[in-house]
């Protein structure tokens, strides 16, 4: 029997295999595959945090993938190019942003500009890549400043905060997506909007 700690810091007893159980090669392979699938998102995001901790400022990895220092966001200004191989099957009708969250260091404030009737969504993912907040046009979210906090944060939201979302893990990811028509006119129109996303929000002050 083993004692494990859950995400909510509760200790629970987990029974081991029945004495005398014979572990076949097939069983070991299946358990190994399940363990890999379960742990891969957490290891992947941990590795990204290690890598992004070295990022000195806003920029692009390989000229195609938005990168920013921890607890910041970098936005693209156009669709993800076909050379992009860091993320599988990206949407082809949105402008992407990306940021790694380390909420044990500090809460993070993200700004949502007034996108008008344009579709937009900010994907908020914990270390397991499970969503921890509904922030987007389809949820009826409005423009403003939103506070992202970790599981142990017990402060109070400062004045000017529109809403708050709590991640069950300190490590997370923030991926804004903003719809753009494939026209020169909409590329011009969307530029000032996506440029506001990474900035320290003046409307929060």
Secondary structure, DSSP 8 states (H G I E B T S, - for coil): -EEEE-TTS-EEEE----TT----HHHHHHHHHHHHHHHHHHHHHHHHHHHHTT--SSEEETTTEEE-STT--EE-SS---TT--SSTT--SSEEEEEEEEETTT--EEEEE---TTS-EEEEEEETT--EEE--BGGGT--SEEEEEE-TT------TTEEEEEE-SSSEEEEEEEEE--SSHHHHHHHHHHHHHHTS--GGG-
